[in-house]
Amino acid sequence: MSRGQIMTWAAAAVLAGVAALAIGAPLVAAILGHDPNEVDLLARFAPPSAAHPFGTDDIGRDELLRLLYGGRVSLAVGLTAAVIAATIGTTIGLFAGYFGGRLDALLMRLTDTVIALPLLPLLIVLAAVDLSKLGVPADFANAQETSLYRIVAIIALVGWTTVARLVRATTLSLLTRDFVRAARALGAGPARIMLVHILPNALSPIIVATTLAVGNVILFESVLSFLGLGIQPPIASWGNMLTNAQELIQTDPMLAIWPGLFILATVASCNLLGDALQEALDPRKRLDR
Amino acid sequence: MPGFLTRRAVQSLIVLALMSFVVYGLIGLMPGDPIDLMINANPKLTSADAERLRAIYGLDRPLIERYAAWATDALQGDFGYSRSYNRPVLEILGPRLANTAGLMVSAFVLALALGIPLGIAAAAKAGGGADIVINLFSFVTISMPTFWFALILILVFAVTLGWLPAGGSPPAEAGFFETLRYLVLPVVTLGVVECGAYARFMRAAMIEALRQDWIRTARAKGASPVRVLVRHALRNAMIPIATIAALEFGTLFSGALITETMFARPGMGKLIFDAIMSNDYNLALIGLLFATLLTLIGNLIADLAYTVLDPRISYTDLERDR
C-alpha cells in the first residue's frame, strides 16, 4: 500500500468514525445520562470529568454531547445540500449539453453568472431574508427546524455550478460516441438517451464533485452558523458552538478548539476522499506516476 | 481580440445589472421595515403618518418601479444615504475600501509566496516524503474554517503569548511598525487559508509541465535539475497559475469579510456584514454590488491573463470552449 493510499484509508476511517459518533449520539447521551440541550448553571465551564468527558460550556451544557449532536446536524446538512445541488447541476448540465443551441447558451450564461457572484456575502443576505415577508406562514418561518431547511436550500441554490459544467462537458463528449448515436438511430427519445445512456456514464465526475462539495457545504454551514445566520440554537451545530468562543477564549479555550477540530477533520477527510476518488475513477488525471 | 474582451466586459456589466436587481429585491426581504425604524425614533408619529411616509418614500409602489427609481439615481452617481451613519454611502465606503484592499493584497501576496514554492517543492519529487507533507498541509489549510483559524491565532499569539494585538485598529498616533503589528494576524489568517489551494494548483501544473517532451529534451541535453525545474517547467506552469490566481482574487473577498469581522477591522467586508445586520439598506446594497464588481474584474483579468501569457491560445479558441 502506497503512502497516498494510507492517507485515503485514514480519511475514510475518520469520516466513518465521525458518522458513527453522530449516529450513536443518543446512545452516548443515554450512557452519560444528559441531554445536549440540558442547561446546568451550577456547572458552567466544568472541567472534564466522568459525567462530562469534555467538560461543559458557558451555560453548563455537556460539550461532548453537543459536539456529537452538532455532528449529526453538520453531516446531515452537508450531505443533503450537496446531493440536492448535484441533482440541480446534473439536470442543468444534461439539458444544456443535450439540447445545445440557445438553451445551452442561456443555461451556461446563468452558470457563469452564479460563479461570478461573491459567495459569502450573497449567502449572508439569503440567510438573513425574513421568510414571513415571502408569504411563508409565521409559525413555520419561526420554527426551530426551519433554520435547517433554509440553510440546505440556500447552499444548494448557489452550489450547483461545478456539477452543471462537468455534466455538460461529459454530455457533449458522450453525444459523439457510437452507442449514443446507435440509440438515437433506433429511435430512442431525448429522455431515454439522457437517463439510460448519458447519465450512467457521467456518474463518476458527479460523484467526485459531490464528495468534494460535502466538505465545502460543511464549511459554509459552519461560518453562517458562527455568524448567527445558520443553524439556530438550541440546536447544536459545530458552527454555532463557536459563536461565543471569541468572548470566552480566555475563560475556556477548549470550547473554541474542539468544534473547529471536528470541522477540520471531517472536511479534510471529504476533500482527501474526493481527491482519491478522482484519481481512481479517472486515471488520466493521475498526478504521481 | 478587442472584440472578445469587449464582449466579456459587456457580459460582466449585464451580470452586475442583474445582480443589482436581485440584491435590491432581497434587501427588501430583510427583517424589519424602514418606516418602522423611523417611527421607533419618534413616538409621536401615528399610523396615518406612517402611511404618508410610505408614500413619500415610494414604498407603496411595486418593486419594479422602486428599483427603476433607485437605478436611475445610482447611474447618476447618487447612491443614497447610510441609515446608521447618516452620511452618503460612498463617503463611508471609500476609506474602508482602502483598508480591505490593503488586507486582500497583502494576504494574496503571502498566499502566493507560500503556495508557489510549496507546489514546486512537492512536484519536484512527486510521491516523496516532502510531497506528502506538503499535500497534507494543503488539505488542512483548504479544509479549515477561516474564522476558526483566526480564533486559534488569537488564542496563541494574542492571548497566550501576548505578542500581537487580538484585533481592532491601531491608535491614531501609532507609528508605522505599530500599525503593521495590527495587520500581522489578519494577513496571516487569510494568506495561510488561501495558500493551500495555490500549492495544489502549482503542483498539478508543474507535474503536467514536467511530463512534456521539451523537458525530456532539456534533460537529455544535460540541463541541471534546477535549470529544468525553473527555466523550463516553471515558466510554462505559471500560465494556469496566473489565471487561477486572478479568479481566486475575487473569492478572497469572502475571506476578507470573515477576517475583518474576527479582528474587528474597519473594512468593506465587516461593513457589509454590519449593514445587513443593522438594516442599513443602502449601504448593504452598494457594498454587495461593489463586492460583485471586484469578483467580475478578477474574472476579466483571468480571461486576459489566460490569453496574453500563452500565445498558443487564441481568443477564438476561448469563445468556442465557453
Boltz contact constraints between the chains, C-beta under 6 A:
constraints:
  - contact:
      token1: [A, 3]
      token2: [B, 132]
      max_distance: 6.0
  - contact:
      token1: [A, 113]
      token2: [B, 15]
      max_distance: 6.0
  - contact:
      token1: [A, 116]
      token2: [B, 15]
      max_distance: 6.0
  - contact:
      token1: [A, 116]
      token2: [B, 295]
      max_distance: 6.0
  - contact:
      token1: [A, 116]
      token2: [B, 296]
      max_distance: 6.0
  - contact:
      token1: [A, 116]
      token2: [B, 299]
      max_distance: 6.0
  - contact:
      token1: [A, 118]
      token2: [B, 253]
      max_distance: 6.0
  - contact:
      token1: [A, 118]
      token2: [B, 291]
      max_distance: 6.0
  - contact:
      token1: [A, 118]
      token2: [B, 292]
      max_distance: 6.0
  - contact:
      token1: [A, 118]
      token2: [B, 295]
      max_distance: 6.0
  - contact:
      token1: [A, 119]
      token2: [B, 254]
      max_distance: 6.0
  - contact:
      token1: [A, 120]
      token2: [B, 254]
      max_distance: 6.0
  - contact:
      token1: [A, 120]
      token2: [B, 257]
      max_distance: 6.0
  - contact:
      token1: [A, 121]
      token2: [B, 272]
      max_distance: 6.0
  - contact:
      token1: [A, 121]
      token2: [B, 288]
      max_distance: 6.0
  - contact:
      token1: [A, 121]
      token2: [B, 291]
      max_distance: 6.0
  - contact:
      token1: [A, 124]
      token2: [B, 276]
      max_distance: 6.0
  - contact:
      token1: [A, 125]
      token2: [B, 26]
      max_distance: 6.0
  - contact:
      token1: [A, 128]
      token2: [B, 30]
      max_distance: 6.0
  - contact:
      token1: [A, 128]
      token2: [B, 276]
      max_distance: 6.0
  - contact:
      token1: [A, 129]
      token2: [B, 29]
      max_distance: 6.0
  - contact:
      token1: [A, 130]
      token2: [B, 29]
      max_distance: 6.0
  - contact:
      token1: [A, 130]
      token2: [B, 31]
      max_distance: 6.0
  - contact:
      token1: [A, 133]
      token2: [B, 29]
      max_distance: 6.0
  - contact:
      token1: [A, 219]
      token2: [B, 145]
      max_distance: 6.0
  - contact:
      token1: [A, 222]
      token2: [B, 145]
      max_distance: 6.0
  - contact:
      token1: [A, 223]
      token2: [B, 145]
      max_distance: 6.0
  - contact:
      token1: [A, 223]
      token2: [B, 147]
      max_distance: 6.0
  - contact:
      token1: [A, 226]
      token2: [B, 147]
      max_distance: 6.0
  - contact:
      token1: [A, 245]
      token2: [B, 151]
      max_distance: 6.0
  - contact:
      token1: [A, 249]
      token2: [B, 155]
      max_distance: 6.0
  - contact:
      token1: [A, 249]
      token2: [B, 159]
      max_distance: 6.0
  - contact:
      token1: [A, 250]
      token2: [B, 159]
      max_distance: 6.0
  - contact:
      token1: [A, 253]
      token2: [B, 155]
      max_distance: 6.0
  - contact:
      token1: [A, 256]
      token2: [B, 151]
      max_distance: 6.0
  - contact:
      token1: [A, 260]
      token2: [B, 148]
      max_distance: 6.0
  - contact:
      token1: [A, 263]
      token2: [B, 145]
      max_distance: 6.0
  - contact:
      token1: [A, 264]
      token2: [B, 143]
      max_distance: 6.0
  - contact:
      token1: [A, 264]
      token2: [B, 144]
      max_distance: 6.0
  - contact:
      token1: [A, 267]
      token2: [B, 143]
      max_distance: 6.0
  - contact:
      token1: [A, 268]
      token2: [B, 139]
      max_distance: 6.0
  - contact:
      token1: [A, 268]
      token2: [B, 143]
      max_distance: 6.0
  - contact:
      token1: [A, 271]
      token2: [B, 139]
      max_distance: 6.0
  - contact:
      token1: [A, 271]
      token2: [B, 143]
      max_distance: 6.0
  - contact:
      token1: [A, 272]
      token2: [B, 139]
      max_distance: 6.0
  - contact:
      token1: [A, 287]
      token2: [B, 207]
      max_distance: 6.0
  - contact:
      token1: [A, 288]
      token2: [B, 126]
      max_distance: 6.0
  - contact:
      token1: [A, 288]
      token2: [B, 127]
      max_distance: 6.0
